[in-house]
């Protein structure tokens, strides 16, 4: 096939493609480009430039690595790339106004590489939404027990590695079954929802709140020693004690008991922290409810 025929084939392919397509040399030089439906890409401003003149070093390196693999292996190489406008001035000037996820597919073609950029932003958002729903308690919106485990394991391991402090508290609604019996299950649901809303309003961004049981919640607090964890538990207790929830049968008041535990050095682990916090919660319950108990 002559060079003229090859370029004619490229031109036809590029014109027909809905995705953004670049023809690359192994060095990263853009030989041809079609923007497809990618409004954030200007072909005239791309052709004749090298990838590292367009993209940040890490993205350029990923694209070139995929291109070289495609040439060496004679097969399609796929990699997902995140395009952030604040990190890519060239594309921002061309219309990239929001973060995009693209799937890059590189394939060898007569000593050059055909690089197809498919916008998968909507797919990524849907995947994130599904993942988020799987990790959330549908009633309260707090994270669920399944989501709590990996967070605790990772955060505790990090704290031990860098000799940081951390604490957690277990929050339990006092006499929750009585609320359900005396008012209704709907009232009990409102209590749990209001508890989560209130805790979210006072917790730090780095704190992690999860529903642990029917009327129990765990909040992990990084960079928080035992005394600070106790103070946070007291804030939660006071907020709930002062709360009124309007209900058809009359305003509903409730209290919570809280058990606090802090990380005990490199030999400790999340299971032991939870166990100690639950033991302290039991002491708070046995001591009359509406209390915060911690470690001596």
ABEGO torsion letter per residue (X at the ends): XBAAAAAAAAAAAAAABABBBBBBBAAGBBABBBAEABAABBAAAABGBBAAAABBAAAAAAAAAAAAAAAAAGBBBBBBBBBBAAABAAAAAAGBABBBBBBBBBBBBGGBBBBBBBBAAAAAAAAAAAAAAAABBAAAGBBBAAAAAAAAAAAAAAAAAAGBBBBBBBBBBBGAAAAAAABBAAAAAAAAAAAAAAAAAABBAABBBBBABAABBBBBBBGBBAAAAAAAAAAAAAAAAABBBBBAAEBBBBBBBBBBBBBBEAABBAAAAAAAAAAAAAAAAAAGEGBBBBBX
